[in-house]
Amino acid sequence: MGEAFGAFVEARLARLGLAGSVQAGASSAWVDVSGPAPLVDMLEVACLLGPIESLVDGVELISMAEASNLQKPEP
């Protein structure tokens, strides 16, 4: 995923007016986002399309409660 994906997501967060952050590792990324559900859905679609430099195989949405049990990717 890398820096290209991280920059892509940060730009989309700003464009959609969503609060969030991204950690992109070599093979995966973790995006924390909050905002209106329709805009979060739009971000999900944007992440699936991704930048040309990154291959996105899928996106998994999880609740904040579920997220506390997961390990974020190493930068």
N, C-alpha and C positions, 0 to 999 in steps of 0.2 A: 504494500500500500504506500508507505513512505510519505515524504514531505509533500509530494504533489497532491495526494488525497487529502492530507490535513489542511493544506491551503484551500483546496476546493471546498471542503466542508465549512471552513471558517467563513469563506466568502458567501456561501449560501445561507449560513446562519445570519449574517449581517443583512443580506438582501431580503430575507424573510422576516427580519425583526425578532428572531428567536434568541433566547438566552441559552448559552451552551458552551461546550468545549469539546475538543477532539484530541485523542492520543492515537497516533498512527504508528504502528510497528511495521516490521518488514513484511509480515504476511497477514496482518489483521489490524483492525482499528476499533476504537471505543469512542462513541459519541454520546455525551451527556447533553440532553436538550430538554427545555421546558417551554411551553407556550400553548396556544390554541391547537386543538387536535387537527383541524384541517391543514394548518401550516406545518405541523410535525409530519403529517402524511406527505405533504409536498416535499419536505426534506428527505423523507424516505425514498421517494421516487428519484430525486436528484442524486442521492447516494447510489442507488442501483445503476443509474446511468454513468456516474462517476466521471473523472477526467480521463482523457485519452491515454494517459500514462499508467493508469491503474486498471486492473481487471477485478471487477466486483462480481463475485459468485452469488452473493445473497446478503440479505439484511435481516436481522432478527431484532424485533422489538420486545423489550422486557420492562417490567415495572421497576420502580425504585426499590421495592422490597426484595425483588428477585436479584437485583444488581448487587446488593450487599454481599451476596455469596459467590460472586464471580471474580475472577482475576483479570485485571486489565492487561492489555499487551504491553510489552516493554518497548519504550521509544527507541 
